[in-house]
Amino acid sequence: MSKIVWDALGEHFYETGVDHGVYYGYDSTQNAFNNGVPWNGITAVTESPSGAEPSPIYADNIKYLNLISAEDYAATIEALTYPDEFKISDGKADIATGVVIGQQTRKIFGFSYRTLIGSDTEAAGTAGYVIHLIYNCTASPSEKSHNTVNENPEGATMSWSISTTPVDVEGYKPTATVEIDSRTTPAAKLAQLEAILYGSVSSDPRLPFPAEIATLVGAA
Amino acid sequence: MAQNRLRSKRLRLDNYLKTLTPNVYFQPPASIMMSYPAIRYRRSSIDANFADNLPYQATAVYELIVIDRDPDSDIVEELSKQPKTIHVRHYTSDNLNHDVFRTYV
């Protein structure tokens, strides 16, 4: 038996910030998200899940059933720049050195980023962090505004709307997102996973699928 | 040690201002005797755009004061045409015209 305690010292957790953006190109020959490259200048990632809409069914003069629709995952990435490798996912193609055309086929990609956990006793990032993985992303065309340089110079923020196709997870419904919380993931396993995601002296960065992550980290 | 970009940008500004008048003073002490026309300037802030949880792009903001007996100063005319520079206000003090500019470098 234990009594509930609210807001105990060191448990005033909050989530903030966004960094460590990584773009993973899709390798169709290996059916994998390889070739991770840093995505610098990330200013925001806005998650926009949808679905899970209730559809009530009435019978016998009562609410008989509540059917729930499937969930979909979408997001918006905002950044001051993007890696060159992202161009093929943004409908661009190089037709000559330095010459880029638009409106081409958009290639799917994987994306990861990190948010920081802070608390009343630990600074943001020291208390922990969450690594967010997104699979099978497709970037939609988006508005880009180019403005004159004025007396208050600011870099133009670009944004991309991302839709996703879920990947299979054995024993669960397909998903397009995985979150890894450093506070609860065993440190040694987390280090191995980060070596896969961010690369190491012996391996290039790549985005493992959920099944591989589950096998690596171990049973929940 | 990495190059001090703040200093190198400020010196570039200083060199440009000296093309307008040789009497350029960076954060001068109150006791200094200035010759006119003069440009007195100081750094007022460093503006930052944040990304990746860091100041991703930082821009130093300088306040320039053109001090000239001529109310239609050529220096003011020239500074008004510069990019990333805006005229803030004009006032007179001790029979000298003061034109305050803000510039981002």
Boltz contact constraints between the chains, C-beta under 6 A:
constraints:
  - contact:
      token1: [A, 17]
      token2: [B, 53]
      max_distance: 6.0
  - contact:
      token1: [A, 19]
      token2: [B, 52]
      max_distance: 6.0
  - contact:
      token1: [A, 19]
      token2: [B, 53]
      max_distance: 6.0
  - contact:
      token1: [A, 41]
      token2: [B, 51]
      max_distance: 6.0
  - contact:
      token1: [A, 41]
      token2: [B, 56]
      max_distance: 6.0
  - contact:
      token1: [A, 42]
      token2: [B, 51]
      max_distance: 6.0
  - contact:
      token1: [A, 42]
      token2: [B, 52]
      max_distance: 6.0
  - contact:
      token1: [A, 43]
      token2: [B, 51]
      max_distance: 6.0
  - contact:
      token1: [A, 80]
      token2: [B, 51]
      max_distance: 6.0
  - contact:
      token1: [A, 149]
      token2: [B, 83]
      max_distance: 6.0
  - contact:
      token1: [A, 151]
      token2: [B, 84]
      max_distance: 6.0
  - contact:
      token1: [A, 151]
      token2: [B, 86]
      max_distance: 6.0
  - contact:
      token1: [A, 153]
      token2: [B, 59]
      max_distance: 6.0
  - contact:
      token1: [A, 153]
      token2: [B, 84]
      max_distance: 6.0
  - contact:
      token1: [A, 153]
      token2: [B, 104]
      max_distance: 6.0
  - contact:
      token1: [A, 154]
      token2: [B, 49]
      max_distance: 6.0
  - contact:
      token1: [A, 155]
      token2: [B, 49]
      max_distance: 6.0
  - contact:
      token1: [A, 155]
      token2: [B, 57]
      max_distance: 6.0
